[in-house]
Protein backbone atom coordinates (compact mmCIF):
# COMPACT_ATOMS: atom_id res chain seq x y z
CA UNK A 1 0.00 0.00 0.00
CA UNK A 2 1.23 3.48 -0.79
CA UNK A 3 1.51 6.14 1.90
CA UNK A 4 -1.85 7.97 2.07
CA UNK A 5 -1.78 11.61 0.93
CA UNK A 6 -3.07 12.63 4.35
CA UNK A 7 0.34 11.69 5.75
CA UNK A 8 2.43 12.80 2.77
CA UNK A 9 0.97 16.30 2.99
CA UNK A 10 0.51 16.51 6.76
CA UNK A 11 3.11 19.17 7.45
CA UNK A 12 2.00 21.37 4.56
CA UNK A 13 -1.66 21.07 5.55
CA UNK A 14 -0.81 21.90 9.18
CA UNK A 15 1.24 24.94 8.17
CA UNK A 16 -1.61 26.12 5.94
CA UNK A 17 -4.04 25.70 8.83
CA UNK A 18 -1.84 27.68 11.22
CA UNK A 19 -1.33 30.41 8.63
CA UNK A 20 -5.08 30.71 8.11
CA UNK A 21 -5.66 30.91 11.89
CA UNK A 22 -2.85 33.45 12.24
CA UNK A 23 -4.25 35.66 9.50
CA UNK A 24 -7.89 35.40 10.60
CA UNK A 25 -7.01 36.15 14.23
CA UNK A 26 -4.62 38.98 13.31
CA UNK A 27 -1.71 37.31 15.07
CA UNK A 28 1.90 38.09 14.22
CA UNK A 29 3.30 34.56 13.93
CA UNK A 30 2.37 30.96 13.33
CA UNK A 31 3.86 30.18 16.74
CA UNK A 32 1.17 32.36 18.31
CA UNK A 33 -1.44 30.58 16.20
CA UNK A 34 -0.10 27.20 17.34
CA UNK A 35 -0.59 28.09 21.00
CA UNK A 36 -4.08 29.38 20.30
CA UNK A 37 -5.07 26.22 18.38
CA UNK A 38 -3.53 24.03 21.08
CA UNK A 39 -5.50 25.89 23.75
CA UNK A 40 -8.78 25.58 21.83
CA UNK A 41 -8.32 21.86 21.22
CA UNK A 42 -7.38 21.16 24.86
CA UNK A 43 -10.31 23.22 26.11
CA UNK A 44 -12.69 21.20 23.94
CA UNK A 45 -11.10 17.84 24.77
CA UNK A 46 -11.38 18.41 28.53
CA UNK A 47 -15.15 18.37 28.20
CA UNK A 48 -15.55 15.11 26.29
CA UNK A 49 -15.74 11.50 27.28
CA UNK A 50 -12.66 9.73 25.85
CA UNK A 51 -14.72 7.80 23.30
CA UNK A 52 -16.29 11.03 22.04
CA UNK A 53 -12.89 12.71 21.88
CA UNK A 54 -11.47 9.86 19.81
CA UNK A 55 -14.47 9.95 17.49
CA UNK A 56 -13.98 13.69 16.98
CA UNK A 57 -10.23 13.28 16.47
CA UNK A 58 -10.80 10.78 13.67
CA UNK A 59 -11.96 13.53 11.33
CA UNK A 60 -9.03 15.85 12.05
CA UNK A 61 -6.09 16.02 9.66
CA UNK A 62 -3.03 14.09 10.89
CA UNK A 63 -1.12 16.90 12.63
CA UNK A 64 -4.22 18.39 14.25
CA UNK A 65 -5.21 14.90 15.40
CA UNK A 66 -1.78 14.47 16.99
CA UNK A 67 -2.04 17.89 18.65
CA UNK A 68 -5.53 17.08 19.92
CA UNK A 69 -4.34 14.01 21.83
CA UNK A 70 -0.92 15.42 22.84
CA UNK A 71 -0.31 15.51 26.61
CA UNK A 72 -3.74 14.06 27.30
CA UNK A 73 -4.21 13.15 30.95
CA UNK A 74 -7.07 10.66 30.97
CA UNK A 75 -7.30 10.99 34.74
CA UNK A 76 -7.91 14.75 34.63
CA UNK A 77 -11.46 15.49 35.81
CA UNK A 78 -13.80 16.31 32.94
CA UNK A 79 -15.05 19.86 32.81
CA UNK A 80 -18.48 21.04 31.81
CA UNK A 81 -19.15 23.31 28.88
CA UNK A 82 -19.52 26.82 30.22
CA UNK A 83 -19.83 30.23 28.67
CA UNK A 84 -17.73 31.12 25.65
CA UNK A 85 -16.01 33.74 27.79
CA UNK A 86 -15.03 31.23 30.48
CA UNK A 87 -13.74 28.73 27.93
CA UNK A 88 -11.79 31.49 26.16
CA UNK A 89 -10.07 32.28 29.46
CA UNK A 90 -9.09 28.62 29.62
CA UNK A 91 -7.66 28.83 26.08
CA UNK A 92 -5.62 31.85 27.16
CA UNK A 93 -4.35 30.09 30.29
CA UNK A 94 -2.21 27.67 28.27
CA UNK A 95 1.39 28.91 28.41
CA UNK A 96 0.14 32.32 29.62
CA UNK A 97 3.48 34.10 29.23
CA UNK A 98 3.49 33.28 25.52
CA UNK A 99 -0.20 33.18 24.72
CA UNK A 100 -1.63 35.81 22.40
CA UNK A 101 -4.99 34.13 21.86
CA UNK A 102 -7.75 36.50 20.85
CA UNK A 103 -11.15 36.96 22.45
CA UNK A 104 -12.66 35.11 19.48
CA UNK A 105 -10.06 32.30 19.53
CA UNK A 106 -12.60 29.48 19.59
CA UNK A 107 -14.63 31.00 16.76
CA UNK A 108 -11.54 31.61 14.64
CA UNK A 109 -10.28 28.05 15.02
CA UNK A 110 -13.79 26.74 14.39
CA UNK A 111 -14.23 28.73 11.18
CA UNK A 112 -10.84 27.75 9.77
CA UNK A 113 -11.42 24.11 10.69
CA UNK A 114 -14.85 24.15 9.04
CA UNK A 115 -13.36 25.66 5.87
CA UNK A 116 -10.52 23.15 5.82
CA UNK A 117 -12.71 20.09 6.40
CA UNK A 118 -15.90 21.23 4.74
CA UNK A 119 -19.25 21.60 6.44
CA UNK A 120 -20.37 18.02 5.75
CA UNK A 121 -17.29 16.46 7.37
CA UNK A 122 -17.54 18.81 10.33
CA UNK A 123 -21.21 18.00 10.84
CA UNK A 124 -20.50 14.28 10.60
CA UNK A 125 -17.72 14.56 13.18
CA UNK A 126 -20.03 16.39 15.58
CA UNK A 127 -23.16 14.33 14.88
CA UNK A 128 -22.76 11.89 17.77
CA UNK A 129 -21.53 14.44 20.30
CA UNK A 130 -23.58 16.23 22.97
CA UNK A 131 -25.31 19.47 21.92
CA UNK A 132 -22.91 21.54 24.02
CA UNK A 133 -19.99 20.08 22.08
CA UNK A 134 -21.66 20.99 18.80
CA UNK A 135 -22.25 24.56 20.01
CA UNK A 136 -18.54 24.88 20.91
CA UNK A 137 -17.69 24.80 17.21
CA UNK A 138 -20.19 27.43 16.11
CA UNK A 139 -18.29 30.51 15.06
VENZICOR-V362893 format. One record per run of one state. SS is the DSSP state (@ for helix, = for strand, . for the rest). FROM is the first residue (numbers start at 1). TO is the last residue. If there is no record, write none. Layout:
((SS | FROM | TO) (SS | FROM | TO))
This chain:
((. | 1 | 4) (@ | 5 | 8) (. | 9 | 9) (@ | 10 | 25) (. | 26 | 29) (@ | 30 | 45) (. | 46 | 49) (@ | 50 | 57) (. | 58 | 61) (@ | 62 | 69) (. | 70 | 83) (@ | 84 | 93) (. | 94 | 95) (@ | 96 | 98) (. | 99 | 104) (@ | 105 | 117) (. | 118 | 118) (@ | 119 | 126) (. | 127 | 130) (@ | 131 | 136) (. | 137 | 139))
